[in-house]
Amino acid sequence: MPKLSDFELRTMPGLWRWADDAPRRMAFRAGDRAEAEAWQAALREEIVRLLGGFPAARCDLDPHAIERVEGPDLTRETLVIQTQPGEYMPVHVLIPRGGTAPWRRAIAVHGHGTGGARLLTGEPADPVEAGLIAELNYDYARQMARRGFVVFVPVLRALGDRMEDSPLRDAVGPAWQSSCHAVGMSALLCGKTLIGLRVWDMLRLVDYMETRAEPAAPGLACAGLSGGGTVTLFATALEPRITCAVISGYLNTFRDSIMAVRHCACNYIPGILNVADMADIAGLIAPRPIFVESGESDPIFPSEATRRALDDLRRVYRVFGAEDRVASHFFPGAHEWGGAPAIDWLEGQFAPPPGR
């Protein structure tokens, strides 16, 4: 008589097989630049649809200053902007003291964690958060500002200051709380995705940045680790005003990362594998410069799959005659910000500031 153990009772093996054979009907197949640009336009439209669509009209940004703190080398402004009617996003702005206009500008996007954007600015609330900054090299917004960038650090939906009230919080320990599951699943009920909502907020942040008074150098960078890398990838793919991107601890394949490890609800886009993989989405950035970094021992976005995704991405850039605009850094470490090479590369995407 057969036993239960004789049979495959799990669901994931079947889904993994399906993912391996998924049609990816809009994967990159262009043979020349004209075909590649047509592919980009069509895939962008489809990605927006899968993300749940964007509002047809843009509401008043209604910015309000909250705080201004003068530090020894940086000034931090905190403000809010309205990204959808009645919905506001906090933004920290790090401004180097003693610098010279026109300013190089960057968006630094945080990942998961209770501290959210505050950790990127290097302002931990307690020793636990200070330890996370040290462990993950997580104050990369401050690192960028100390290199002369004016850095805009938005607070992502369902994280940090934008978490929902209890009981709509994920029980994952005090340092890693979020409301991603509740917000992400509720967004799906409404035909939206949490990624899509976050990306729309980034587009509105770029709108706000264009209203700022300080003189800005040509170009706009976007950089993020982990969940911040997710938002950086999709926002840069869909927003041409972002001119270069650093994606840390994210670019991979959906099969090797999102489907292979338990991930947060904010990583899931219904039907994406019917259309494209991560490298295709990154291909929407071409021919703008992109820098990808990965820890060799990253347990949730394995570096081997990142290397394969980079190979696929370079195929896209090759058609644009821009393969040299794809840079990468693989470093000893896990799921963390790699450090100086990314910021060195970012500096190279801008003309030297006056006085250098």
Phi, psi and omega in degrees: 000133180292157177249159177304323183293348177284348188240150175280113184256351181277163179263324188299322179304321177293320178293323177297318177297318179298317181298321179297330182255010184301145188293327183041058190295343179245025174298156185293124177221012186293147180255345178213176186294321180298316177295322181294320179292323175295319176299316180301314182299317181291318182290322177303314180300319181290321179297316177302318179297315181294329178288351180108003179080159178247155179302146181289333181231154180257124181285168174302135180292332176044057183288145177223127175286137180250316188202152172221123183237124179266117175257178182296327181234347182225149168253131176250123169258142172237133182214173172232148172231152179269119182260331170222157185309120178079005182238121187244146178242124172289146177221130171263139178239120178260123183239121179297138175274137179082005178281181184230135175285158001283146187273138166282135186243146178213149169256129175246122187250128182276165174256212183286166178127146183299324182289334178055226186296333183301325180293324179295331179277356179078031181236074180292150180273341184200175181298329178297314179293323176299321178295323178294319177300315181294318184292319187257004185053049201268358181267045188291339173294316178296319178301318180293318180297323179291346174264009172103005177273144161276120190245128178257124186240095181282155175263120184285150176304140175074008181227157176054231181293349184255015175293149175285164176290157172299143010266019183272038178241143179285133182273080183234023179096155188297330183279343188236023181295149174203174171241024186299320183295310182296314182289317181297315179292322178293323177299320179298322177299332182265006182078017180246175171228153178293323175301315181298318178296319179293320180294319176302319177300323179294320178298321178290328175297318177298320175304314181296317182302328180289346178267353185291151184278332187292138179298135183241138173289155177301141176106156178210123179263155171222136184216146178193152177254139172061240176300331173293327174293323176302307182295321177300315180300307185290321180295316180292323178299328187255351185237101184292345177290342171278121191259347176200157187216144170244118180247113185246131175060040176214306189305127189195210165240150178299324182293318186276345182241288187297324181271346186263343184225150176293118182241164177294152180300338184287357180268358193253133180233113184303127173078008186299324183288345171291342190247308190196168173248179185301320182297325177295318179297318176298330178296341176289346177281334183303143003266019178294148183293144179221140178236127181241129176234153185207135171285135183298335180246028177299120185278347185244340172232081191300138187295330179299319178289328175298318178298320178293320178297321178296321177301315179294321180295321180296330175300320178295310183296329179298320179295329177277359184067031188226030183299334180288354178269004173257116179239156181211160178214117174252125189231155174294120182157181184249232184267086188204167176284130187288327175118216193304321183305322180295318182286324173304314180297316179302316179303324181291347180273355181238151173296147178303139178293159180305142178093354179254000000 
